[in-house]
Amino acid sequence: MKDEIKVLELDKYELGILINALNEFRNKLIKEGKETEYVDEVLLRAIDAPPKKKVLTRCLRRDEHRY
């Protein structure tokens, strides 16, 4: 079975909440002496996620034609 990829669209505030929650969970795992490899990976992916590029559209004037 192929792994399913999911994409989340988060604003700056929501991304901050996600990063903070992952970091707190990571700290909890460290205190308990448990492995943090997978949490570290997700945390770094959230921090390094590129912003979504906005699509710029150009309105045509009435006398312009699209070719």
C-alpha positions in Angstrom: 0.0 0.0 0.0 1.3 3.4 -0.9 1.7 6.0 1.8 -0.9 8.7 1.7 0.4 12.3 1.8 -1.7 15.0 3.4 -1.2 18.7 3.0 -2.3 21.2 5.7 -2.8 24.9 5.0 -2.1 26.8 8.2 -1.9 30.6 8.8 1.0 32.0 10.8 -0.9 31.7 14.1 -1.9 28.0 13.5 1.7 27.2 12.4 3.0 28.7 15.7 0.6 26.5 17.7 1.6 23.4 15.9 5.3 24.1 16.3 4.8 24.9 20.0 2.8 21.7 20.6 5.4 19.6 18.9 8.2 21.2 20.8 6.4 20.6 24.2 5.7 17.0 23.2 9.4 16.6 22.3 10.5 18.0 25.6 8.1 15.6 27.4 9.7 12.7 25.6 13.2 13.8 26.5 12.2 14.0 30.2 10.8 10.5 30.0 14.0 9.3 28.2 12.1 8.2 25.1 13.2 8.5 21.5 12.4 11.8 19.7 13.5 11.1 16.2 10.1 11.1 14.6 8.9 14.2 16.5 12.1 16.0 15.5 11.5 15.1 11.9 8.0 16.5 11.9 9.0 19.6 13.9 11.8 20.4 11.4 9.4 19.9 8.4 6.9 22.3 10.0 9.6 24.9 10.7 11.1 24.6 7.2 7.8 24.4 5.3 7.7 26.9 2.4 4.9 29.4 2.3 2.3 28.8 -0.4 2.8 31.1 -3.4 -0.1 33.3 -4.2 -1.3 33.1 -7.7 -1.4 36.6 -9.3 -4.1 37.1 -11.8 -4.3 39.9 -14.3 -7.7 41.2 -15.4 -8.1 42.0 -19.0 -9.5 45.3 -20.1 -12.6 45.1 -22.3 -10.6 45.9 -25.4 -7.8 43.3 -24.7 -7.9 39.8 -26.2 -6.2 36.7 -24.9 -4.2 34.8 -27.5 
